[in-house]
Amino acid sequence: MSLRIAIVGGSGYTGVELLRILKGHPGVTVTCVTSRKLAGTKVASVFPSLHGYGDLLFSDPDPERIVNENDFVFTAVPHQAAMGIVPGFLEHGLKVVDLSADFRLRDARIYETWYQPHSHPELLNQAVYGLPELYRSEIISARLVANPGCYPTSALLPLVPLLKESVIGWEGIVIDSKSGASGAGRSASMATIFCEVNEAFKAYKVGEHRHTPEIEQELSRVSGKDVRISFTPHLVPMTRGILTTIYARLTRKISTADALSVLSRYYNGATFVRVMGEGVFPNVSFVRGGNCCDIAARVDERTGRIVLVSAIDNLIKGASGQAVQNMNLMVGFDEGQGLETAAIFP
């Protein structure tokens, strides 16, 4: 019997990617996809790329229908909206992967500093941070998984193994990320229209991006220290993808080969993390449309630092693909089910 899936908030980029991925998943059936604005409209007429969905319609988010007709829910709505609907799904026994920021931060005070008051802080300690390569066993038994942000995914996967093994220090970490325009979402915005993005390259939210406390939370948990990072995101003129470059202080003399060995051992058996060979560096074009994170490292002996580089598709490993990866673990499917499709190149 197929797992019945509801997608609450299906008209954005993460929603359409969930629909695309789940269409090829042999263990599930999408029975409900909501959008107040598009209610009553065929999914395939809004997104012709999803012609395989036939007569599936967008519908109003009716909580009673969702809990009665589904087994699992993805909430792909903005922060603040998610915290208002997720508790009801949990009370009725449904498992949830939330793609907003509402349940990623364990400390309600930190959430409220960076976002707004939280109406259900009691759920923050129940939610599992959904980075499978770090928290696989907890995700397997979770009712609520907080899907990580795209930038944190690209930063944490390279950093955590080296920090855990004390190869790098917890002070002075600098994270420099570049993202395609789809990271800003599908809503109309002057900042992401073609003439503003084309042939442009800019930093934004310098020193104040909301993914900062999420990265700090997870690095602090690994190191046992109160980690503070410098994080600067950039917008580049491409549709999708994130390339992240990280600079960290080495705690001891180590070669590039040794650093790559630490990463390779940590991710041995991890389906969706690929550690590059020495002298090979990631390119967003090699992960586009796929659920992999590619990681490279280079020791800079002159400065006593290590440079880490990662690449992900922000809409897949940075959002919807990782959400499906989490769902697979939560319901007992093979972790990679529905996600085996190779990246699209060129």
VODO-450082 format. One record per residue (C-alpha): residue number from 1; chain; x, y, z. Coordinates in steps of 0.25 Angstrom, whole numbers, plus 5000, padded with zeros to 4 digits. Each point is the difference from the previous one (the first is absolute). Layout:
<sites>
[NUM A [X Y Z]];
...
</sites>
This chain:
<sites>
[1 A [5000 5000 5000]];
[2 A [5005 5014 4996]];
[3 A [5003 5010 5011]];
[4 A [4990 5011 4998]];
[5 A [5007 5014 4999]];
[6 A [4995 5014 5002]];
[7 A [5008 5012 4996]];
[8 A [4996 5012 5007]];
[9 A [5004 5012 4992]];
[10 A [5003 4994 4987]];
[11 A [5001 5012 4991]];
[12 A [5014 5005 5002]];
[13 A [5013 4994 4996]];
[14 A [5002 4990 5011]];
[15 A [4986 4996 4998]];
[16 A [5001 4997 4985]];
[17 A [5013 4993 5003]];
[18 A [4993 4991 5010]];
[19 A [4990 4997 4990]];
[20 A [5010 4996 4990]];
[21 A [5008 4991 5009]];
[22 A [4988 4993 5006]];
[23 A [4995 4997 4986]];
[24 A [5011 4991 4998]];
[25 A [5000 4994 5014]];
[26 A [4994 4986 5000]];
[27 A [4995 5000 5014]];
[28 A [4991 5012 5000]];
[29 A [4988 5007 4994]];
[30 A [4998 5015 5001]];
[31 A [4985 5001 5003]];
[32 A [5000 5015 5005]];
[33 A [5008 5012 4996]];
[34 A [4995 5013 5005]];
[35 A [5000 5015 4996]];
[36 A [4990 5010 5003]];
[37 A [5003 5008 4988]];
[38 A [4999 4989 4990]];
[39 A [4989 4991 5007]];
[40 A [4992 4993 4989]];
[41 A [5011 5001 4990]];
[42 A [5006 4988 4994]];
[43 A [5015 4998 5005]];
[44 A [5004 4997 4985]];
[45 A [4994 5012 4995]];
[46 A [5008 5009 5010]];
[47 A [5013 4992 4998]];
[48 A [4999 4993 4986]];
[49 A [5013 4993 5004]];
[50 A [4991 4991 5009]];
[51 A [4991 4995 4990]];
[52 A [5000 4986 5006]];
[53 A [4991 5005 5011]];
[54 A [4988 5000 4991]];
[55 A [4988 5005 5008]];
[56 A [5006 5003 5013]];
[57 A [4995 5014 5004]];
[58 A [5006 5010 5010]];
[59 A [4990 5002 5011]];
[60 A [4998 5008 5012]];
[61 A [5008 4996 5013]];
[62 A [4989 4992 5007]];
[63 A [5006 4994 5012]];
[64 A [4988 4990 5002]];
[65 A [5002 4995 4986]];
[66 A [5015 4999 5002]];
[67 A [5000 4992 5013]];
[68 A [4989 4991 4995]];
[69 A [5005 4997 4986]];
[70 A [5016 5000 5002]];
[71 A [5011 4992 5007]];
[72 A [5011 5011 4999]];
[73 A [5001 5015 4998]];
[74 A [5010 5009 4994]];
[75 A [4998 5014 5005]];
[76 A [5006 5009 4989]];
[77 A [4995 5014 5005]];
[78 A [5007 5012 5006]];
[79 A [5005 5001 5014]];
[80 A [4989 5004 5010]];
[81 A [4990 4993 4991]];
[82 A [5006 4986 5003]];
[83 A [4999 5001 5015]];
[84 A [4985 5003 4999]];
[85 A [4997 4987 4993]];
[86 A [5010 4990 5004]];
[87 A [4995 4997 5014]];
[88 A [4987 4996 4995]];
[89 A [5006 4990 4990]];
[90 A [5008 4994 5011]];
[91 A [4988 4999 5010]];
[92 A [4993 4991 4989]];
[93 A [5012 4991 4999]];
[94 A [5006 5005 4987]];
[95 A [5015 5001 4998]];
[96 A [5005 5013 4995]];
[97 A [5012 5006 4993]];
[98 A [5000 5015 5001]];
[99 A [5008 5007 4989]];
[100 A [4998 5014 5007]];
[101 A [5009 5005 5011]];
[102 A [4990 4999 5011]];
[103 A [5006 4987 5007]];
[104 A [5014 5001 4997]];
[105 A [5005 5008 5012]];
[106 A [4999 4993 5013]];
[107 A [5000 5013 5008]];
[108 A [4988 5008 4999]];
[109 A [5007 5012 5004]];
[110 A [5010 4999 4989]];
[111 A [4988 4998 4990]];
[112 A [4993 5012 5005]];
[113 A [5012 5008 4999]];
[114 A [5002 4997 4985]];
[115 A [4985 4998 4996]];
[116 A [4988 5003 5009]];
[117 A [4993 4994 5012]];
[118 A [4998 4985 5000]];
[119 A [4986 4995 5003]];
[120 A [5004 4985 5002]];
[121 A [5014 5001 5007]];
[122 A [4997 4986 5007]];
[123 A [5002 4993 4986]];
[124 A [5014 5006 4998]];
[125 A [5007 4989 5009]];
[126 A [4991 4989 4993]];
[127 A [5004 5004 4986]];
[128 A [5012 4993 4994]];
[129 A [5010 5008 4992]];
[130 A [4999 4993 4986]];
[131 A [5014 4999 4995]];
[132 A [5000 4985 4998]];
[133 A [5015 4999 5000]];
[134 A [5001 5005 5014]];
[135 A [4987 4996 5007]];
[136 A [4995 4987 4992]];
[137 A [4997 4992 5012]];
[138 A [4992 5011 5007]];
[139 A [4992 5003 4986]];
[140 A [4996 4985 4999]];
[141 A [4992 5001 5013]];
[142 A [4995 5015 4998]];
[143 A [4986 5005 4999]];
[144 A [5004 5014 4996]];
[145 A [5013 5003 4992]];
[146 A [5005 5014 4997]];
[147 A [5006 5000 4986]];
[148 A [5013 5008 5000]];
[149 A [5002 5013 4993]];
[150 A [5007 4999 4987]];
[151 A [5012 5009 5004]];
[152 A [5002 4992 5013]];
[153 A [5000 4987 4993]];
[154 A [5011 5004 4991]];
[155 A [5008 5006 5012]];
[156 A [4998 4989 5010]];
[157 A [5003 4988 4992]];
[158 A [5014 5004 4997]];
[159 A [5003 5006 5014]];
[160 A [4994 4990 5010]];
[161 A [5010 4988 4998]];
[162 A [5012 5009 5001]];
[163 A [4994 5007 5012]];
[164 A [4996 4987 5007]];
[165 A [5014 4994 4997]];
[166 A [5007 5013 5006]];
[167 A [5007 5002 4986]];
[168 A [4995 5015 5000]];
[169 A [4997 5010 5011]];
[170 A [4987 5005 5004]];
[171 A [5004 5015 4999]];
[172 A [5001 5008 4988]];
[173 A [4992 4992 4990]];
[174 A [4996 5008 4988]];
[175 A [4990 4995 4990]];
[176 A [4998 5006 4987]];
[177 A [4988 4995 4991]];
[178 A [4995 5003 4986]];
[179 A [4985 4996 4997]];
[180 A [4992 5000 4987]];
[181 A [4987 5009 5000]];
[182 A [4991 4988 5003]];
[183 A [5004 5001 5014]];
[184 A [4992 5013 5002]];
[185 A [4987 4992 4996]];
[186 A [4990 5001 4990]];
[187 A [4993 5013 5004]];
[188 A [5002 5012 4992]];
[189 A [5011 5009 5005]];
[190 A [5008 5012 4994]];
[191 A [5013 4994 5005]];
[192 A [4998 4987 4992]];
[193 A [4994 5005 4987]];
[194 A [5009 4997 4987]];
[195 A [5005 5014 4998]];
[196 A [5005 5001 5015]];
[197 A [5006 4986 5000]];
[198 A [5006 4998 4986]];
[199 A [5015 5004 4999]];
[200 A [5000 5004 5015]];
[201 A [5006 4994 5012]];
[202 A [4998 5005 5014]];
[203 A [5001 4997 5015]];
[204 A [4987 5002 5008]];
[205 A [4995 4999 5015]];
[206 A [5015 5002 5004]];
[207 A [5002 4996 5015]];
[208 A [4985 4998 5001]];
[209 A [4995 4988 4992]];
[210 A [4990 4992 5008]];
[211 A [5007 4987 4997]];
[212 A [5012 5004 5009]];
[213 A [4994 4996 5013]];
[214 A [4997 4986 4994]];
[215 A [5014 4998 4995]];
[216 A [5005 5005 5014]];
[217 A [4990 4991 5007]];
[218 A [5005 4987 4993]];
[219 A [5015 5004 5001]];
[220 A [4999 5003 5015]];
[221 A [4993 4987 5002]];
[222 A [5012 4992 4994]];
[223 A [5011 5008 5006]];
[224 A [4994 5002 5014]];
[225 A [5004 5015 4999]];
[226 A [4991 5012 4997]];
[227 A [5004 5002 4985]];
[228 A [4999 5013 4993]];
[229 A [5002 5000 4985]];
[230 A [5001 5011 4989]];
[231 A [4990 4997 4989]];
[232 A [4998 5007 4987]];
[233 A [4991 4996 4989]];
[234 A [5000 5005 4986]];
[235 A [4990 5000 4989]];
[236 A [5006 4995 4986]];
[237 A [4993 5000 4987]];
[238 A [4996 4986 4999]];
[239 A [4987 4993 5002]];
[240 A [5004 4989 5011]];
[241 A [5012 4995 5007]];
[242 A [5009 5004 5012]];
[243 A [5015 5001 5001]];
[244 A [5005 5002 5014]];
[245 A [5015 5003 5003]];
[246 A [5004 4999 5015]];
[247 A [5013 5005 5007]];
[248 A [5004 4993 5013]];
[249 A [5012 5000 5009]];
[250 A [5008 4987 5001]];
[251 A [5003 4995 5014]];
[252 A [5012 4992 4996]];
[253 A [5008 4998 4988]];
[254 A [4993 4991 4990]];
[255 A [5000 4997 4985]];
[256 A [4989 5002 4990]];
[257 A [5000 4985 4998]];
[258 A [4998 4998 5015]];
[259 A [4989 5010 5001]];
[260 A [4993 4993 4988]];
[261 A [5002 4987 5007]];
[262 A [4993 5005 5012]];
[263 A [4988 5004 4991]];
[264 A [5000 4987 4993]];
[265 A [5000 4992 5012]];
[266 A [4988 5008 5006]];
[267 A [4992 4999 4988]];
[268 A [5003 4985 4997]];
[269 A [4987 4994 4995]];
[270 A [4993 5014 4999]];
[271 A [4992 4999 4987]];
[272 A [4999 5015 4998]];
[273 A [5014 5005 5004]];
[274 A [5011 4999 4990]];
[275 A [5014 5004 5005]];
[276 A [5009 5004 4988]];
[277 A [5014 4996 4997]];
[278 A [5012 5009 5004]];
[279 A [5000 5011 4990]];
[280 A [4986 4999 4995]];
[281 A [4990 5010 5004]];
[282 A [4984 5000 4999]];
[283 A [4992 5007 4989]];
[284 A [4985 5003 5002]];
[285 A [4998 4995 4986]];
[286 A [5004 4985 5005]];
[287 A [4989 5000 5011]];
[288 A [4989 5007 4992]];
[289 A [4987 4993 5002]];
[290 A [5006 4989 5009]];
[291 A [5000 4998 5015]];
[292 A [5015 4999 5002]];
[293 A [5010 5010 5007]];
[294 A [5014 5000 4994]];
[295 A [5011 5004 5010]];
[296 A [5015 5003 4998]];
[297 A [5011 5005 5009]];
[298 A [5013 5007 4998]];
[299 A [5010 5003 5012]];
[300 A [5007 5013 4999]];
[301 A [5013 4998 5007]];
[302 A [5004 5014 4999]];
[303 A [4989 5005 5008]];
[304 A [4997 4988 5009]];
[305 A [4986 4999 4994]];
[306 A [4991 4990 4993]];
[307 A [4991 5005 4988]];
[308 A [4988 4991 4998]];
[309 A [4991 5001 4988]];
[310 A [4986 4994 4998]];
[311 A [4989 5000 4990]];
[312 A [4986 4996 5001]];
[313 A [4987 5002 4992]];
[314 A [4993 5010 5009]];
[315 A [4986 4994 4996]];
[316 A [5004 4986 5002]];
[317 A [5010 4996 5011]];
[318 A [4998 5014 5005]];
[319 A [4985 4998 5001]];
[320 A [4990 4990 4993]];
[321 A [5010 4989 4998]];
[322 A [5004 5000 5014]];
[323 A [4986 5000 5004]];
[324 A [4997 4988 4993]];
[325 A [5013 4994 5005]];
[326 A [4995 5003 5014]];
[327 A [4986 4994 4997]];
[328 A [5006 4987 4995]];
[329 A [5007 4998 5013]];
[330 A [4988 5004 5009]];
[331 A [4991 4990 4993]];
[332 A [5010 4988 4998]];
[333 A [5003 5002 4985]];
[334 A [5014 4999 4994]];
[335 A [5006 5013 5003]];
[336 A [5003 5003 4985]];
[337 A [4987 4995 4995]];
[338 A [4994 5010 4989]];
[339 A [5013 5008 5001]];
[340 A [5009 4991 4991]];
[341 A [4999 5009 4988]];
[342 A [5013 5005 4995]];
[343 A [5003 5015 4999]];
[344 A [4996 5007 4987]];
[345 A [5012 5004 4992]];
[346 A [5002 5009 4992]];
</sites>
